[in-house]
Amino acid sequence: MSVIVSKRKISGMQFYMTARSLRRDITKMLEQMFYDESKFCYSKGLEYYIQTRILDLLGNMMESIVNANEIYPTTAEEVMQRKLLQNKAIGYVANIENELEYLVDLYPEKIRQVIMFIDSIDHEKKLLRRWKQSNSKILKMIQGK
């Protein structure tokens, strides 16, 4: 059964699916961007550092999302723990955006490859913030018991 477009909502796990897509696509972009066996110079170490930094942030983002999603809060403390993990995920997304900007600062010719992720990153931040807001409903239900 199909749903009228105006009545459609974003899936409850859209933040997770978007994060996975971001991680996959940025990883592939980095792999293609820096793969060139013919060049071996001082910047190899810098390129490795940038790749590793961005990949670590992507992994940490996913880890925070998964850990927060695994918490089924039944107490106010669990809601707060979940919020902290959600805040960490939002912070990692912001840091990923910052590192991609740094990448463009160092390699301006790579801007086309990087710019296509800006909208997805902003969208992911909005999804994570919306997910975090859902905690207030859970907290009200817990406190109302």
C-alpha positions in Angstrom: 0.0 0.0 0.0 1.5 3.4 -1.0 1.3 6.5 1.1 0.4 9.9 -0.3 3.5 12.0 -0.7 2.3 14.8 1.7 1.7 12.2 4.4 5.1 10.5 4.1 7.5 10.8 7.0 11.2 10.2 7.2 11.9 6.7 8.4 12.7 6.4 12.1 16.2 5.1 11.2 16.9 7.6 8.4 19.8 9.0 10.5 21.4 5.6 10.5 21.0 4.9 6.8 22.3 8.4 5.9 25.3 7.9 8.2 26.1 4.6 6.6 25.8 6.1 3.1 28.1 9.0 4.1 30.7 6.7 5.6 30.7 4.5 2.5 30.7 7.3 0.0 33.4 9.4 1.7 35.6 6.3 2.1 35.3 5.5 -1.6 36.0 9.2 -2.4 39.2 9.2 -0.3 40.3 6.0 -1.8 40.0 7.3 -5.3 41.3 10.8 -4.4 44.6 9.6 -3.1 45.3 6.4 -5.0 48.2 7.1 -7.3 51.1 4.7 -7.2 53.2 6.9 -9.5 53.5 9.7 -7.0 55.7 9.3 -4.0 56.6 12.4 -2.2 56.5 14.1 1.2 52.7 14.7 1.0 52.1 10.9 1.2 52.3 11.2 5.0 50.0 14.1 5.1 47.5 12.4 2.8 47.6 9.3 5.0 47.0 11.4 8.1 44.0 13.2 6.5 42.5 9.9 5.3 43.1 8.2 8.6 41.6 11.2 10.5 38.5 11.3 8.4 38.0 7.5 8.5 38.4 7.5 12.3 35.8 10.2 12.6 33.4 8.3 10.4 33.9 5.2 12.5 33.4 7.1 15.7 30.3 8.7 14.3 28.8 5.3 13.5 29.9 3.8 16.8 28.1 6.6 18.7 25.0 6.2 16.6 24.9 2.5 17.2 25.6 2.7 20.9 22.9 5.4 21.4 20.4 3.4 19.4 21.1 0.3 21.5 19.9 2.1 24.6 16.2 1.5 25.3 15.7 4.1 28.0 13.6 3.1 31.0 15.1 5.6 33.4 16.1 9.3 33.2 19.7 8.4 33.5 19.5 6.1 30.5 17.9 9.0 28.5 20.8 11.3 29.5 23.3 8.6 28.5 21.6 8.3 25.1 21.6 12.0 24.7 25.3 12.2 25.4 26.0 9.6 22.7 23.8 11.4 20.3 25.7 14.7 21.0 28.9 12.8 20.4 27.6 11.6 17.0 26.6 15.2 16.1 30.0 16.4 17.1 31.7 13.8 15.0 29.6 14.9 12.0 30.7 18.5 12.5 34.3 17.3 12.8 34.0 15.4 9.5 32.8 18.5 7.8 35.7 20.5 9.3 38.2 17.9 8.1 36.7 17.9 4.6 37.0 21.7 4.5 40.7 21.3 5.6 41.2 18.8 2.8 39.9 21.4 0.3 42.1 24.1 1.9 45.1 21.9 1.2 44.0 20.5 -2.2 41.7 23.1 -3.8 41.5 21.0 -7.0 39.6 18.4 -5.0 36.7 20.7 -4.2 34.4 19.0 -6.7 34.8 15.7 -5.1 34.2 17.1 -1.6 31.5 19.6 -2.2 28.9 16.9 -3.0 29.0 15.7 0.6 28.2 19.1 2.2 24.4 18.7 1.8 24.5 15.1 3.0 26.5 16.2 6.1 24.1 19.0 6.9 21.1 16.6 6.4 22.7 14.1 8.7 23.2 16.7 11.4 19.5 17.7 11.2 18.4 14.0 11.3 20.6 13.4 14.4 19.2 16.5 16.1 15.6 15.5 15.4 16.4 12.0 16.8 17.8 13.6 19.9 14.7 15.7 20.4 12.7 12.5 20.5 14.2 11.8 23.9 12.0 14.5 25.5 8.9 12.4 24.7 10.6 9.3 26.2 11.6 11.3 29.3 8.0 12.6 29.7 6.7 9.1 29.5 9.2 7.8 32.1 8.5 10.7 34.5 4.8 10.3 34.0 4.8 6.7 35.3 
